[in-house]
Amino acid sequence: MAKDKSTYVCTDCGAEFSRWLGQCNECKAWNTISEFRQAKAPARSGNFSGFAGINDEKVQTLDSIDLAELPRFSSGFAEFDRVLGGGIVPGSAILIGGEPGAGKSTLLLQTMCALAESMPALYITGEESLQQVAMRAKRLGLPTSKLKMLSETSVENICHIAEKEKPKIVVIDSIQVMHMSDIQSAPGSVSQVRESAAYLTRFAKQHHVAMLLVGHVTKDGSLAGPKVLEHCIDCSIMLEGSNDSRYRTLRGNKNRFGAVNELGVFAMTGSGLKEVKNPSAIFLSRSDEQTPGSVVMVLWEGTRPLLVEIQALVDHSALGNPRRVAVGADQNRLSMLLAILHRHGGLQMNDQDVFVNVVGGVKVTETSIDLALILALVSSFRDNALPQDLVVFGEVGLSGEIRPVPSGQERINEAAKHGFKRAIVPFNNMPKHKIDGMEIIGVKKLSEALEVI
């Protein structure tokens, strides 16, 4: 009989080694390498646990595959469906991550209780007792008569029970506490998370069951576990939101069935998460008094525009090295824009502290923030307030040119819908037809934008 093969795996980064080391050569962490024994895989013969044998699969040509539309079903939340690309796809594996207390279990419990009224649903908890889940459901006032519950951490037992119950949708809370009997390492280790996720994903696809997996996050906010976890699943979604804010954002980082970086907004209330129909309204709660350093810009999140307020504060620095602080924006891009403003705008802020904030806790990653950020900095530096009805967007190049951004027409229409009367946009994003009640100024250079304000 062949001996089990032993490898050594770093529990932080997932790197594998042939022998034990005190320090990982990849991530340089100490005492994170543990032994992992890989048992010899049994020979496949026919079917096992309801899984189709290898010999049953048929090779097909690409043109013979049925291109019928995937039969999605709604989760009960329009914002959740938007992030998923239009609804839940049967046979898909969806990973939902987030900080502790963000509301992952609450969102899934609300979704499962609603879906259980119309289809068989199974909620599997490995972190909480059944009594704890029942108490939360009662507190939220959810219908509980149809949802089936199971407290289990063995992946093999879960799949065996799911074969008997035949649910259409299953929730695993969470993947970090699941384990497989033929793997010697502890639950939550790289090998356990990797093999458990692969086993559950294979079960979901072969039985056409929608599988929702809850994932933990590390200190830096990334998903815990090996990177292969994000590769084997179909959708990766992050539920973000600070404990002192009542709003939660659901962002799609990976989606094989829809747009990436789609954003859904929820509000945490006493009766659970409630979806926000008009997210732009919650990020535009500005004071009636005009203040320097504030301007509104239009983001493009997934398939829809979103209006947010950009605030900047420029103040004389008493330090030898002035501070550059950006909350919700890229700090390196802030430094680059300050250099562009000095070179092509004639404004020097080398002796000034610069603070930038995106109101509402939104994280802006696209380049359309450039022009709005520069105008907010100039407004604060000159102590001159910008008009309340002004909206700005555009990318700024290193030579001072204003570059166009995608979906310019849709951004302008969104601003007009919220009552904005003026807009400064890239010249190539100027609409072909005039918009009633809105003055749109197209600029090609940074100097032109500064002259306008």
C-alpha positions, -999 to +999 in steps of 0.1 A: +000+000+000+014+034-010+024+058+018+006+091+022+026+120+007+035+148+031+039+185+022+044+216+042+020+245+036+022+281+049-011+289+066-008+326+056+000+326+019-005+290+009+030+284-003+041+247-003+075+233+006+090+198+007+103+202+042+095+222+074+109+257+077+108+282+105+101+311+082+081+311+050+103+320+020+073+337+002+056+359+028+085+359+054+061+350+082+075+330+111+060+297+125+032+295+099+043+263+081+024+231+091+025+196+078-002+184+054-006+147+045-022+140+012-039+106+012-038+086-019-070+091-039-091+060-043-097+047-078-130+059-093-154+032-103-189+043-115-208+067-093-201+077-057-223+098-034-245+108-063-215+122-083-213+111-119-184+090-129-157+102-153-167+077-180-202+092-181-191+125-194-193+131-232-170+152-253-190+178-273-181+203-300-184+240-291-212+246-316-234+218-303-237+233-268-271+246-259-270+284-256-303+288-238-304+316-213-295+306-178-327+302-157-320+327-129-342+332-099-345+363-078-330+366-043-358+389-032-334+419-031-331+440-062-297+453-051-285+418-045-297+406-079-280+436-095-246+426-081-252+390-091-259+400-127-297+397-126-303+369-101-290+336-087-279+310-113-286+274-104-254+254-100-233+285-093-210+289-063-211+324-047-186+335-021-197+364+002-170+379+023-169+408+048-157+421+081-172+407+113-205+424+120-210+436+084-242+417+081-233+387+059-253+362+080-282+386+083-284+392+046-283+355+038-308+346+065-333+372+051-327+358+016-331+322+026-363+327+046-379+345+016-368+319-009-379+290+013-415+301+007-413+292-030-385+265-032-367+240-010-338+258+008-312+246+033-292+268+057-261+252+071-244+269+101-211+258+115-203+289+136-236+294+154-261+270+171-295+265+156-310+284+186-289+314+179-300+315+142-337+310+153-334+339+178-321+362+151-348+352+126-375+359+153-359+393+161-360+403+125-396+390+121-388+366+092-410+337+081-394+305+095-418+277+088-403+266+055-366+271+059-346+239+068-317+242+091-286+221+098-257+225+122-228+206+106-191+212+097-183+180+078-184+186+041-191+149+033-221+148+057-234+181+043-234+168+007-249+135+018-278+152+035-282+177+006-286+147-018-316+135+003-332+169+009-327+180-027-327+218-020-324+244-048-302+267-028-278+260+001-260+284+024-227+274+041-218+296+070-188+296+069-163+279+046-135+285+071-150+261+097-158+233+072-135+203+071-130+170+052-122+138+070-093+127+047-073+159+054-052+159+085-049+197+090-073+217+112-104+235+099-095+269+085-061+259+072-052+264+035-056+228+026-090+224+043-105+256+028-092+247-006-105+211-007-138+219+010-146+247-014-136+225-044-158+197-031-188+219-025-184+237-058-183+204-077-214+192-058-233+224-067-225+221-104-234+184-107-267+188-088-276+223-102-278+237-066-270+273-060-243+274-033-237+305-012-205+304+008-197+328+036-160+338+038-139+355+065-115+383+058-080+391+070-067+422+088-061+440+055-096+433+043-089+405+018-105+371+018-089+346+041-076+314+027-058+304-004-061+324-036-075+293-054-107+298-033-115+328-055-106+309-087-129+279-081-161+298-073-182+317-098-189+349-080-169+367-053-188+394-034-177+417-006-201+432+019-184+464+032-193+489+058-180+503+091-196+496+124-204+533+129-223+536+097-258+523+090-251+518+053-235+486+037-222+483+002-222+450-017-196+449-044-189+422-069-152+415-074-157+385-097-187+374-116-189+349-144-226+357-150-226+395-149-207+428-147-177+431-123-175+459-098-213+462-096-225+479-065-255+474-043-264+496-013-282+485+018-292+502+051-288+483+084-320+487+104-336+470+134-354+446+112-324+436+091-309+449+059-331+471+037-321+479+001-315+516-009-334+523-041-316+556-049-280+554-036-270+588-050-294+605-026-276+592+006-242+604-007-255+639-015-268+650+019-249+684+016-255+715+037-273+744+022-244+767+028-217+767+002-183+757+016-149+757-002-133+724-011-165+706-019-176+693-053-199+666-067-187+640-092-203+611-110-189+576-106-197+546-128-203+516-106-208+484-127-238+493-148-251+525-133-239+560-124-235+571-088-232+607-075-208+613-046-193+644-029-156+650-029-142+671-001-107+686+001-089+706+028-057+725+021-040+741+051-006+755+059+017+729+073+040+734+103+059+702+094+089+698+072+072+671+053+036+681+046+009+654+050-010+639+022-041+620+034-067+604+012-098+586+025-117+568-001-093+577-029-058+565-040-031+584-021-005+579-049-029+594-074-034+624-051+004+630-051+004+628-089-025+652-093-007+677-070+024+675-093+002+680-124-015+710-107+019+726-100+032+720-135+002+728-156-019+749-132+007+771-117-004+763-081+023+750-057+012+732-025+046+719-013+042+737+020+005+727+025-012+698+043-037+682+019-066+661+031-091+644+008-123+626+017-150+608-003-183+613+016-203+583+026-174+558+029-173+551-009-140+539-023-132+554-057-109+534-079-116+548-113-098+578-129-129+599-135-122+614-100-092+634-112-108+666-124-132+668-095-104+663-070-082+690-086-110+715-086-118+707-050-082+713-040-081+746-058-114+756-042-100+750-007-066+765-015-082+797-028-110+796-001-135+800-029-166+779-028-178+761-060-215+763-070-239+738-053-254+728-087-221+720-103-210+684-112-175+675-125-159+644-139-129+636-161-095+620-162-064+643-161-032+632-180+003+639-170+006+666-197-025+684-183-050+672-209-085+662-199-092+627-212-128+613-217-142+586-195-167+558-203-204+563-202-202+601-202-238+606-215-253+584-188-233+603-161-246+636-173-282+623-175-279+611-139-267+645-127-295+663-145-320+639-129-308+650-095-312+687-103-277+698-112-277+728-136-240+730-146-213+704-155-176+705-164-167+674-184-141+663-209-146+678-244-150+644-259-178+635-234-199+664-246-235+652-254-246+653-290-279+668-281-285+697-257-300+688-222-328+711-212-320+732-181-283+722-179-252+741-190-224+717-200-189+730-205-164+708-223-127+713-215-096+699-232-068+712-209-065+716-171-059+754-176-094+757-193-111+740-163-093+764-139-104+794-160-140+782-158-141+782-120 
